[in-house]
């Protein structure tokens, strides 16, 4: 997690003046907490829905049906999480511009 949170914090707070650093840090922390909660809820919903649909669509699996459904649900959730991360990486590459001119203090 340190490989993600530290670079995100550094990038998000880059170029923030001394007066606004507290507010920017609070906004960053709040957005991380809310995003983590919403992301967990979304991926849990995808896993549960996918597992339930698998059980409904495959009635003849016998005793191992729940294990297969759970594995299918986790697989669908991991694929959705990977897709979200790929889209987020592309958005970050397009919208975040940090160059030499942005390294100058603007206070």
N, C-alpha and C positions, 0 to 999 in steps of 0.2 A: 504494500500500500504506500510505502514511502516513495517508491519509484513513480507513483502517480500524484500523490497529494502535494509533495514538495515542489515539483515543477509547475503544477497548476497554480499553487499559491504564489510562486515567484512570478509567473507570467501575469496572473490576474492583478497583482499589486504593483507591478512594474510601472513606473511613471506616476504614481500617486503621490501627491504632495504631502508634506508633514501634517497639514491641517486636516486632511481627509483620510489619513491612514487608519484611524480607529473605525470610522464608518465603513470604509472599504473592507477591512478585515472582518467586521461583523457581518456585512452582506455576503462575503465569501463563505464564512462559516455557516451561516443560515442556509444559503443555497446548497451547500454540500450536504447538510443534514436533511433538508427537504428532498433533494434529488436522490439521496440514498434511500429514504423511506419510500418515495414513489417508485423508484427503480425496483426495489425489493418486492413491493406490492404487484407491480406489473409483471415481473418475471414469475412470481408465485402464481398469479392468475393464469399466465400462459401454460405453466407446467400442470396445474390442476385441470384446466380445461382440456389440454391435449391428452392427459392420462384418462380422463373421463370419456372423451370421444374414442380413444383407443379401445377401452373396455366395451363400449357400446358397439363399435364396428367389428370387433373380433370376439364373438361370444364363445367360440369353440376351443379356447386355449387351455381349459382345465385349471389345475391347481396353480400353475405359473402365470396366470393371466395378470394378477396384480403386480407381480415383479416386472413383467414385460411392459405393462402400462406405465409404471413408475419410471422405468428406464426411458421409455418413449417420451414421457412428459419432461424429464430432465434434459433429454437431448434437444427437444424443441425449445426449451427455455434457454439452454446454452447457445443454440444457434441464433435465437432472437437477441440475446445479449451481445454476441459477437457482431451481429449486423448493426446494432445500435452503436457499439464502439467504433466500428469502421466508419459509419456516417459521421460520428462526432469527430473522429480524426480528420476526415476530409474537410468538415466545416472549420475546424481549427486551422488547418493549413491554408485555407482560402482567406479567412477573416483576420487572423492575427498577423500583424505586420510589425516586426521589431527590427529596426535597423540602427545605424549609427546616429542618425538624427534624433531618434527617440531616447537615446541614452543621456542626452543633455538634460540637466535638472531644470524644470520649468516653474519654479516657485518665484 
